[in-house]
Amino acid sequence: MKYIKLTSMLLWLLILIMCAPPSKTGKSSAKNKKRLDSLRNIRCPRLMSSAAEYYRNRDWKQTVKIYEEITSLDCDEWNPNFAPPQEIYQYYAIAYEQMGKFDSSEFVLLDGLQKLPQNIELRKRLAYSYKKQGKNELEIIEYERLVEMAPEDLIVLNDLSKLYKESGRFEDQIYILEKILVFDESNEIAQSELAIAFENSGKDPLDVYRKRYEDNLNNLSYGLDYANRLAQADQYEQVIPILDELIRQNPSSKLAYRKLAAAKKAIDDLNGAAEAYEELFKIDPRDLKIAINISESYLNNDDFRKALKWADKAISLDTKNGNGYGQKGKVYYYAWDNFRQNPFTIDDRIVAKLSYIYFTKAESKGFRGFSKSSWLKENAKDVMYGKAQWFMAEDKVKRSRSISTQSEDYGWVIESLKAEDGWK
């Protein structure tokens, strides 16, 4: 009986508990929520409108103040369509940025990302706030997150590539640049940056330039870049066929001809270098420098006849410029040094004198290049044709008032040396 009575009492107690009215705390919470929603219905639209107005007028202090109240009221939770959270936190952060308060901008964005962790625009702004504060590692981390979130966003990939480069993380930069080229194979900037990154990392960039050229055989720029890299590696034998092909496709490319001439000169094919310059001269027949380069190529190959011809061509292009005269003086001097006898012959002395004449004429026109005028002047009596030699000349030579070379070695010297005043 006692057991039955106890059971009955517990049952009645349970019924009383279940039938008890709700607590006053629950009523209070519901009442507060209703009051807050009512306040939001009034305040949030006004605040959003005011924020937009202050932002439009670039009143950043008031913009910050309004957005602070908006976030305190959680207007985005009240109506995310009317008060979009991305817009709120983005413009809130920008207002701080405009005031130069990037630490506050960082705080706002981190708060926003608690609600919108996958929002790309907020992460970009956060990365920017880190950049302005000099927090480079945090900036890189944000961009790495962005790459995970948007792996095909080329702007993000390029920005991360730059950050890795600035930080000296070239292996990581190479990885990112290769990702860029998967999505955009013809991206010239990425291809160039990849080659530089390889070089900076200590790896051979030639493979990058080679692949870029072979994938775009009609691209003159890629071919020239590849040829230039091969030349830097002293692989001139490989440079020449590439440049020949580029010239075949682009016969008016002056740069390709210049590089071809340089490559042939590097392998001691001096006639080939001269011929490349001659083809270049056909494209630009008024370029004095090209004429001098042709003369120089033949001179280095001891072809004095052709070297002299192109020195004269350089002079004819601009008689007021001293470079052509200086080149002609150099041709005569090199020839004299090559053919001179011991003791000096009359022809040796004539050519030495002609060299001196053109060197001094070049210098009078501002030429500051190779010249032996000072040495020739100091050794004039021993080296150059002068009054003493003229005194011993034949009468018919004296009557003509000029003397020419006679030997086979100087058979290419077509001009005569004119007698000076006082030579009798």
C-alpha positions as CSV (number, residue, x, y, z in Angstrom):
1,M,0.0,0.0,0.0
2,K,2.8,2.4,0.9
3,Y,4.4,1.6,-2.5
4,I,1.1,2.5,-4.3
5,K,0.7,5.7,-2.4
6,L,4.3,6.8,-3.2
7,T,3.7,6.1,-6.9
8,S,0.5,8.1,-6.9
9,M,2.2,11.1,-5.3
10,L,5.1,11.1,-7.9
11,L,2.6,10.9,-10.7
12,W,0.7,13.9,-9.4
13,L,4.0,15.8,-9.0
14,L,4.9,15.1,-12.7
15,I,1.5,16.3,-13.9
16,L,1.9,19.5,-11.9
17,I,5.3,20.1,-13.4
18,M,4.1,19.5,-17.0
19,C,1.2,21.8,-16.5
20,A,3.3,24.7,-15.0
21,P,3.1,28.0,-16.9
22,P,6.2,29.2,-19.0
23,S,8.9,31.1,-17.1
24,K,9.0,34.9,-17.1
25,T,12.5,34.7,-18.7
26,G,11.2,33.1,-21.9
27,K,8.5,35.8,-22.1
28,S,11.2,38.4,-21.6
29,S,13.4,37.0,-24.4
30,A,10.6,36.9,-26.9
31,K,9.6,40.4,-25.9
32,N,13.2,41.7,-26.4
33,K,13.5,40.1,-29.8
34,K,10.2,41.6,-30.8
35,R,11.4,45.0,-29.6
36,L,14.8,44.6,-31.4
37,D,13.0,43.6,-34.7
38,S,10.8,46.6,-34.4
39,L,13.9,48.8,-33.9
40,R,15.6,47.2,-36.9
41,N,12.5,47.8,-39.0
42,I,12.8,51.5,-38.3
43,R,16.6,52.0,-38.0
44,C,18.2,49.6,-40.5
45,P,16.6,51.2,-43.6
46,R,17.5,54.6,-42.4
47,L,21.0,53.6,-41.5
48,M,21.6,51.9,-44.9
49,S,20.4,54.9,-46.7
50,S,22.6,57.3,-44.6
51,A,25.6,55.0,-45.1
52,A,25.2,55.1,-48.9
53,E,24.8,58.9,-48.8
54,Y,27.9,59.5,-46.7
55,Y,29.9,57.0,-48.7
56,R,28.9,58.7,-51.9
57,N,29.9,62.1,-50.5
58,R,33.2,60.6,-49.3
59,D,32.5,61.5,-45.7
60,W,34.5,58.6,-44.4
61,K,34.2,59.5,-40.7
62,Q,30.4,59.5,-40.8
63,T,30.4,56.4,-43.0
64,V,32.4,54.5,-40.4
65,K,30.0,55.7,-37.6
66,I,26.9,54.6,-39.5
67,Y,28.3,51.2,-40.5
68,E,29.4,50.7,-36.8
69,E,25.7,51.1,-35.8
70,I,24.6,48.9,-38.7
71,T,26.8,46.0,-37.6
72,S,25.9,46.5,-33.9
73,L,22.2,46.1,-34.8
74,D,23.0,43.1,-37.1
75,C,21.0,44.6,-39.9
76,D,22.3,42.0,-42.3
77,E,20.7,39.3,-40.1
78,W,17.4,41.3,-40.0
79,N,17.2,41.4,-43.8
80,P,20.2,40.2,-45.8
81,N,18.6,41.2,-49.1
82,F,18.0,44.8,-48.0
83,A,21.3,45.0,-46.0
84,P,23.7,42.6,-47.8
85,P,26.5,41.6,-45.5
86,Q,29.2,41.7,-48.2
87,E,28.3,45.3,-49.1
88,I,28.2,46.3,-45.4
89,Y,31.7,44.9,-44.5
90,Q,33.3,45.9,-47.8
91,Y,32.2,49.6,-47.7
92,Y,32.9,49.7,-44.0
93,A,36.5,48.5,-44.6
94,I,37.0,50.9,-47.5
95,A,35.9,53.9,-45.4
96,Y,38.6,52.9,-42.9
97,E,41.1,52.5,-45.7
98,Q,40.3,56.0,-47.0
99,M,41.1,57.3,-43.5
100,G,44.4,55.4,-43.6
101,K,43.3,53.1,-40.7
102,F,44.2,49.8,-42.2
103,D,44.4,48.0,-38.8
104,S,40.7,49.0,-38.3
105,S,39.9,47.9,-41.8
106,E,41.6,44.5,-41.0
107,F,39.4,44.1,-37.9
108,V,36.2,44.9,-39.8
109,L,37.1,42.4,-42.6
110,L,37.9,39.6,-40.2
111,D,34.6,40.2,-38.5
112,G,32.9,40.0,-41.9
113,L,34.7,36.9,-42.9
114,Q,33.3,35.2,-39.7
115,K,29.9,35.4,-41.4
116,L,31.2,35.1,-45.0
117,P,34.3,32.9,-45.0
118,Q,34.1,32.1,-48.7
119,N,33.7,35.7,-49.9
120,I,36.4,36.5,-52.4
121,E,36.1,40.3,-52.4
122,L,36.4,40.6,-48.6
123,R,39.5,38.4,-48.7
124,K,41.0,40.5,-51.4
125,R,40.4,43.6,-49.3
126,L,41.9,41.9,-46.3
127,A,45.0,41.0,-48.3
128,Y,45.2,44.7,-49.3
129,S,45.0,45.8,-45.7
130,Y,47.8,43.4,-44.8
131,K,49.9,44.9,-47.7
132,K,49.4,48.4,-46.5
133,Q,50.5,47.4,-42.9
134,G,53.6,45.6,-44.2
135,K,52.2,42.2,-43.1
136,N,53.7,40.4,-46.1
137,E,53.4,36.9,-44.8
138,L,49.7,37.3,-43.9
139,E,49.1,38.9,-47.3
140,I,50.6,35.9,-49.0
141,I,48.5,33.5,-46.8
142,E,45.3,35.3,-47.9
143,Y,46.3,35.0,-51.6
144,E,47.0,31.4,-51.1
145,R,43.5,31.0,-49.7
146,L,42.1,33.0,-52.6
147,V,43.8,30.6,-55.1
148,E,42.2,27.7,-53.3
149,M,38.8,29.4,-53.5
150,A,39.2,30.6,-57.1
151,P,41.9,28.5,-58.8
152,E,41.2,29.9,-62.3
153,D,41.2,33.6,-61.3
154,L,44.2,34.9,-63.3
155,I,44.3,38.2,-61.5
156,V,44.7,36.4,-58.1
157,L,47.3,34.1,-59.6
158,N,49.3,36.9,-61.1
159,D,49.2,38.9,-57.8
160,L,50.4,35.8,-55.9
161,S,53.2,35.3,-58.4
162,K,54.3,38.9,-57.8
163,L,54.2,38.4,-54.1
164,Y,56.3,35.2,-54.3
165,K,58.8,37.1,-56.5
166,E,59.1,40.0,-54.1
167,S,59.7,37.5,-51.3
168,G,62.3,35.6,-53.2
169,R,60.2,32.4,-53.2
170,F,61.0,31.5,-56.8
171,E,60.1,27.8,-56.5
172,D,56.6,28.8,-55.4
173,Q,56.4,31.5,-58.1
174,I,57.3,28.9,-60.8
175,Y,54.4,26.7,-59.5
176,I,51.9,29.6,-59.8
177,L,53.2,30.7,-63.2
178,E,52.8,27.2,-64.6
179,K,49.2,27.1,-63.3
180,I,48.6,30.4,-65.1
181,L,50.0,29.0,-68.4
182,V,47.6,26.0,-68.0
183,F,44.7,28.3,-68.3
184,D,46.3,30.8,-70.7
185,E,49.0,29.2,-72.8
186,S,49.7,32.4,-74.8
187,N,50.2,34.7,-71.8
188,E,53.4,36.4,-72.8
189,I,53.9,38.1,-69.5
190,A,53.6,34.8,-67.6
191,Q,56.0,33.1,-70.0
192,S,58.6,35.8,-69.6
193,E,58.2,35.9,-65.8
194,L,58.5,32.1,-65.8
195,A,61.9,32.3,-67.6
196,I,63.1,34.9,-65.1
197,A,61.9,32.9,-62.2
198,F,63.8,29.8,-63.5
199,E,66.9,32.0,-63.8
200,N,66.4,33.5,-60.3
201,S,66.0,30.0,-58.8
202,G,69.2,28.9,-60.4
203,K,67.5,26.7,-63.0
204,D,68.2,26.9,-66.7
205,P,65.5,29.1,-68.3
206,L,66.4,27.9,-71.9
207,D,63.8,25.2,-71.9
208,V,61.1,27.8,-71.1
209,Y,62.2,30.0,-74.0
210,R,62.7,27.0,-76.3
211,K,59.2,25.7,-75.6
212,R,57.6,29.1,-76.0
213,Y,59.3,29.5,-79.4
214,E,58.5,26.0,-80.6
215,D,54.9,26.4,-79.7
216,N,54.7,29.7,-81.5
217,L,57.1,29.4,-84.5
218,N,55.6,32.4,-86.3
219,N,56.1,34.7,-83.3
220,L,59.2,36.9,-84.1
221,S,59.5,38.2,-80.6
222,Y,59.6,34.7,-79.1
223,G,62.2,33.6,-81.6
224,L,64.4,36.6,-80.9
225,D,64.1,36.0,-77.1
226,Y,65.2,32.4,-77.6
227,A,68.0,33.4,-79.9
228,N,69.2,36.0,-77.3
229,R,69.2,33.4,-74.5
230,L,71.1,31.0,-76.6
231,A,73.7,33.7,-77.4
232,Q,74.0,34.5,-73.7
233,A,74.8,30.8,-73.2
234,D,77.4,31.0,-76.0
235,Q,75.4,28.6,-78.1
236,Y,75.9,30.6,-81.3
237,E,75.8,27.6,-83.6
238,Q,72.2,27.0,-82.5
239,V,71.4,30.7,-82.8
240,I,72.1,31.0,-86.5
241,P,69.5,28.6,-87.9
242,I,66.8,30.1,-85.7
243,L,67.6,33.6,-86.9
244,D,67.8,32.4,-90.5
245,E,64.2,31.0,-90.1
246,L,63.0,34.2,-88.5
247,I,64.4,36.3,-91.3
248,R,62.8,34.0,-93.9
249,Q,59.5,34.7,-92.3
250,N,60.2,38.3,-91.4
251,P,62.6,39.6,-94.1
252,S,62.3,43.2,-92.9
253,S,63.3,42.5,-89.3
254,K,66.4,44.7,-88.6
255,L,66.9,43.2,-85.2
256,A,67.0,39.7,-86.5
257,Y,69.7,40.7,-89.0
258,R,71.7,42.5,-86.3
259,K,71.6,39.4,-84.1
260,L,72.5,37.2,-87.0
261,A,75.6,39.4,-87.8
262,A,76.6,39.3,-84.1
263,A,76.2,35.5,-84.0
264,K,78.3,35.0,-87.1
265,K,81.0,37.3,-85.8
266,A,81.0,35.3,-82.5
267,I,81.9,32.2,-84.4
268,D,84.5,34.1,-86.5
269,D,82.5,34.0,-89.7
270,L,83.4,37.5,-90.4
271,N,82.3,37.5,-94.1
272,G,79.0,36.0,-93.0
273,A,78.7,38.9,-90.5
274,A,79.4,41.4,-93.2
275,E,76.9,39.8,-95.5
276,A,74.2,40.0,-92.8
277,Y,74.9,43.6,-92.3
278,E,74.8,44.2,-96.0
279,E,71.3,42.7,-96.1
280,L,70.4,45.0,-93.2
281,F,71.7,48.0,-95.1
282,K,69.3,47.1,-97.9
283,I,66.5,47.6,-95.5
284,D,67.9,50.9,-94.1
285,P,70.3,52.3,-96.7
286,R,70.7,55.6,-94.8
287,D,72.0,54.1,-91.6
288,L,75.6,55.2,-91.3
289,K,76.3,52.9,-88.4
290,I,75.4,49.9,-90.5
291,A,77.9,50.9,-93.2
292,I,80.6,51.3,-90.5
293,N,79.7,47.8,-89.1
294,I,80.1,46.3,-92.5
295,S,83.4,48.0,-93.0
296,E,84.5,46.8,-89.5
297,S,83.5,43.2,-90.3
298,Y,85.6,43.2,-93.5
299,L,88.5,45.0,-91.8
300,N,88.6,42.3,-89.1
301,N,88.9,39.7,-91.9
302,D,91.7,41.7,-93.5
303,D,89.6,42.5,-96.5
304,F,90.9,46.0,-96.8
305,R,89.3,46.7,-100.3
306,K,85.8,46.1,-99.1
307,A,86.5,47.7,-95.7
308,L,87.6,50.9,-97.5
309,K,84.6,50.8,-99.8
310,W,82.1,50.7,-96.9
311,A,84.0,53.4,-95.0
312,D,83.6,55.6,-98.1
313,K,79.9,54.7,-98.1
314,A,79.6,55.8,-94.5
315,I,81.3,59.2,-95.3
316,S,78.9,59.7,-98.3
317,L,75.9,59.2,-96.0
318,D,76.9,62.1,-93.7
319,T,79.9,64.2,-94.6
320,K,79.4,66.2,-91.4
321,N,79.8,63.2,-89.2
322,G,83.3,62.2,-88.1
323,N,82.6,58.5,-87.7
324,G,83.0,57.6,-91.4
325,Y,86.3,59.5,-91.6
326,G,87.5,57.8,-88.4
327,Q,86.7,54.4,-89.9
328,K,88.6,55.2,-93.1
329,G,91.6,56.3,-91.1
330,K,91.4,53.0,-89.2
331,V,91.3,50.9,-92.4
332,Y,94.5,52.6,-93.6
333,Y,96.2,52.2,-90.3
334,Y,95.4,48.5,-90.0
335,A,96.5,48.0,-93.6
336,W,99.8,49.8,-92.9
337,D,100.4,47.8,-89.7
338,N,99.7,44.6,-91.7
339,F,101.8,45.3,-94.8
340,R,104.6,47.6,-93.5
341,Q,108.2,46.7,-94.3
342,N,111.5,47.2,-92.5
343,P,112.6,49.8,-93.4
344,F,109.3,51.5,-94.4
345,T,108.6,51.7,-98.1
346,I,107.3,54.8,-99.9
347,D,103.9,53.0,-100.1
348,D,104.0,52.3,-96.4
349,R,104.6,56.0,-95.8
350,I,101.9,57.1,-98.2
351,V,99.3,54.9,-96.4
352,A,100.4,56.0,-93.0
353,K,100.0,59.7,-94.1
354,L,96.5,59.0,-95.5
355,S,95.6,57.3,-92.2
356,Y,96.7,60.4,-90.3
357,I,94.8,62.7,-92.6
358,Y,91.5,60.9,-92.1
359,F,92.0,60.5,-88.3
360,T,92.6,64.3,-87.9
361,K,89.7,65.1,-90.2
362,A,87.4,62.8,-88.1
363,E,88.5,64.5,-84.9
364,S,87.9,67.9,-86.3
365,K,84.2,66.7,-86.7
366,G,83.9,65.5,-83.1
367,F,85.0,61.9,-83.6
368,R,86.2,60.3,-80.3
369,G,86.7,56.7,-81.3
370,F,89.8,54.7,-82.3
371,S,92.5,57.0,-83.5
372,K,96.3,56.9,-83.9
373,S,96.7,60.5,-85.0
374,S,98.8,61.5,-81.9
375,W,101.2,58.6,-82.4
376,L,101.5,59.2,-86.1
377,K,102.2,62.9,-85.5
378,E,104.9,62.1,-82.9
379,N,106.6,59.7,-85.3
380,A,105.9,61.6,-88.5
381,K,109.5,61.8,-89.8
382,D,110.1,58.1,-89.2
383,V,106.7,56.8,-90.4
384,M,104.8,59.1,-92.7
385,Y,105.4,60.4,-96.2
386,G,106.6,64.0,-96.0
387,K,108.7,66.8,-97.5
388,A,111.9,64.7,-97.5
389,Q,110.3,61.9,-99.5
390,W,108.6,64.4,-101.9
391,F,112.0,66.0,-102.6
392,M,113.3,62.6,-103.8
393,A,110.2,61.9,-106.0
394,E,110.3,61.7,-109.8
395,D,109.6,64.9,-111.8
396,K,106.4,63.5,-113.3
397,V,105.1,62.9,-109.8
398,K,106.0,66.4,-108.7
399,R,104.3,67.9,-111.8
400,S,101.0,66.0,-110.9
401,R,101.3,67.3,-107.3
402,S,100.1,63.8,-106.1
403,I,101.6,60.4,-105.5
404,S,99.9,57.0,-105.4
405,T,100.8,53.5,-104.1
406,Q,102.4,51.1,-106.5
407,S,102.8,47.8,-104.7
408,E,100.5,44.9,-105.0
409,D,99.8,44.9,-101.2
410,Y,98.3,48.4,-101.5
411,G,96.6,47.8,-104.9
412,W,93.2,48.5,-103.3
413,V,94.2,52.1,-102.3
414,I,92.5,54.1,-105.1
415,E,93.2,57.6,-103.9
416,S,96.4,59.6,-104.3
417,L,98.2,61.6,-101.6
418,K,98.1,65.3,-102.4
419,A,101.3,67.3,-102.1
420,E,101.2,69.8,-99.3
421,D,102.1,73.5,-99.5
422,G,105.8,73.8,-99.1
423,W,106.6,70.5,-100.8
424,K,108.9,71.3,-103.8
